[in-house]
Structure formats: structure tokens, C-alpha cells
Amino acid sequence: MYLHLGQNVMAPSQDVIGIFDLDNTTWSFRTRRFLERAEQEGRVFPVGEDLPRSFVLTQGGGEEAKVYLTPLSPAALAARGSRNLPI
């Protein structure tokens, strides 16, 4: 299954490590440092041109972690992800 992150971007559900609210998490120095480092290493991928509301951390088999900045709320992404779960 895949998690639709907005626009035409999708990530395999099994690769999703977490969905994070940018407003709440960027208060932390460690989160800001992590995001800055990921951007310097070219692992940050913006989804669309709107102001990002959340970021999704993914890591697939053997790849480095990727950060997707998305304008969708964490609640919307979580709801999309829960619909993709097998019953």
C-alpha cells in the first residue's frame, strides 16, 4: 500500500517511520537540527508549493531516510494511512 502525501507524491506505507506536525515539533532544537542536516544532505523533498504543515519521515530498504514536507495536516495523513491498513 501507499500513503498519498499530496500532489502526485506517494510513499510506500511500510517505509513510513512517522508523521510529524511542523508547528509542534520544530520547537525542539534536535528536530530543527535534524531537518537542517537532512536538507544539507539533499534528503528533504517538498510536496507542492504551499506552506508545509507536516513532515513525513520515510526509510526504505537500505536507503537513507527521506523527509517529505507536505501541506497536508498530520491528521489528514494519518487518516489516509489508516485507510490503507489491511483488514
C-alpha positions as a LaTeX table, in Angstrom:
\begin{tabular}{lrrr}
\hline
Residue & $x$ (\AA) & $y$ (\AA) & $z$ (\AA) \\
\hline
Met1 & 0.00 & 0.00 & 0.00 \\
Tyr2 & 0.99 & 3.62 & $-0.46$ \\
Leu3 & 0.45 & 6.81 & 1.50 \\
His4 & $-0.56$ & 9.76 & $-0.69$ \\
Leu5 & 1.42 & 12.79 & 0.54 \\
Gly6 & $-0.19$ & 15.35 & $-1.75$ \\
Gln7 & 0.21 & 16.46 & $-5.36$ \\
Asn8 & 1.47 & 13.35 & $-7.19$ \\
Val9 & 3.76 & 12.11 & $-4.43$ \\
Met10 & 3.28 & 8.77 & $-2.72$ \\
Ala11 & 5.40 & 6.78 & $-0.30$ \\
Pro12 & 5.17 & 3.05 & 0.42 \\
Ser13 & 3.27 & 2.65 & 3.70 \\
Gln14 & 5.81 & 0.18 & 5.07 \\
Asp15 & 8.58 & 2.80 & 4.62 \\
Val16 & 6.82 & 5.46 & 6.74 \\
Ile17 & 8.56 & 5.92 & 10.08 \\
Gly18 & 6.45 & 8.81 & 11.30 \\
Ile19 & 4.18 & 11.74 & 10.53 \\
Phe20 & 5.05 & 14.93 & 12.40 \\
Asp21 & 3.34 & 18.30 & 12.88 \\
Leu22 & 5.79 & 21.06 & 11.93 \\
Asp23 & 4.27 & 23.58 & 14.35 \\
Asn24 & 4.73 & 21.31 & 17.35 \\
Thr25 & 8.00 & 19.57 & 16.51 \\
Thr26 & 10.12 & 22.48 & 15.33 \\
Trp27 & 10.15 & 23.94 & 18.84 \\
Ser28 & 12.72 & 21.26 & 19.64 \\
Phe29 & 16.34 & 22.12 & 18.90 \\
Arg30 & 17.03 & 18.49 & 17.95 \\
Thr31 & 14.23 & 18.40 & 15.40 \\
Arg32 & 15.35 & 21.68 & 13.83 \\
Arg33 & 18.93 & 20.37 & 13.69 \\
Phe34 & 17.75 & 17.09 & 12.14 \\
Leu35 & 15.75 & 18.91 & 9.45 \\
Glu36 & 18.62 & 21.30 & 8.68 \\
Arg37 & 21.05 & 18.41 & 8.34 \\
Ala38 & 18.66 & 16.43 & 6.12 \\
Glu39 & 18.25 & 19.49 & 3.90 \\
Gln40 & 22.02 & 19.95 & 3.61 \\
Glu41 & 22.34 & 16.29 & 2.62 \\
Gly42 & 19.63 & 16.63 & $-0.04$ \\
Arg43 & 17.14 & 14.34 & 1.69 \\
Val44 & 14.29 & 16.87 & 2.04 \\
Phe45 & 11.62 & 16.83 & $-0.63$ \\
Pro46 & 8.88 & 19.49 & $-0.67$ \\
Val47 & 5.44 & 18.31 & $-1.81$ \\
Gly48 & 3.83 & 21.21 & $-3.64$ \\
Glu49 & 4.43 & 24.90 & $-3.24$ \\
Asp50 & 2.08 & 25.61 & $-0.33$ \\
Leu51 & 3.31 & 26.25 & 3.20 \\
Pro52 & 4.16 & 22.87 & 4.78 \\
Arg53 & 2.11 & 21.80 & 7.80 \\
Ser54 & 3.77 & 18.47 & 8.46 \\
Phe55 & 6.67 & 16.28 & 7.51 \\
Val56 & 6.78 & 12.57 & 6.83 \\
Leu57 & 9.91 & 10.59 & 7.60 \\
Thr58 & 10.47 & 7.51 & 5.46 \\
Gln59 & 13.22 & 4.94 & 5.08 \\
Gly60 & 13.16 & 2.11 & 2.59 \\
Gly61 & 15.34 & $-0.97$ & 2.40 \\
Gly62 & 18.94 & 0.17 & 2.56 \\
Glu63 & 18.18 & 3.80 & 1.66 \\
Glu64 & 18.88 & 6.82 & 3.81 \\
Ala65 & 15.89 & 8.42 & 5.50 \\
Lys66 & 13.91 & 10.90 & 3.40 \\
Val67 & 11.88 & 13.83 & 4.68 \\
Tyr68 & 8.79 & 14.93 & 2.76 \\
Leu69 & 7.41 & 18.40 & 3.60 \\
Thr70 & 3.70 & 18.37 & 2.88 \\
Pro71 & 0.92 & 20.97 & 3.14 \\
Leu72 & $-1.46$ & 18.31 & 4.49 \\
Ser73 & $-2.16$ & 18.16 & 8.21 \\
Pro74 & $-0.82$ & 15.24 & 10.25 \\
Ala75 & $-4.43$ & 14.23 & 10.99 \\
Ala76 & $-5.28$ & 14.03 & 7.28 \\
Leu77 & $-2.17$ & 11.97 & 6.58 \\
Ala78 & $-2.89$ & 9.65 & 9.50 \\
Ala79 & $-6.46$ & 9.15 & 8.27 \\
Arg80 & $-5.18$ & 8.33 & 4.78 \\
Gly81 & $-2.69$ & 5.90 & 6.29 \\
Ser82 & $-5.30$ & 4.15 & 8.42 \\
Arg83 & $-7.49$ & 3.57 & 5.36 \\
Asn84 & $-4.60$ & 1.72 & 3.72 \\
Leu85 & $-4.25$ & $-0.81$ & 6.53 \\
Pro86 & $-5.23$ & $-4.35$ & 5.62 \\
Ile87 & $-8.29$ & $-5.64$ & 7.47 \\
\hline
\end{tabular}
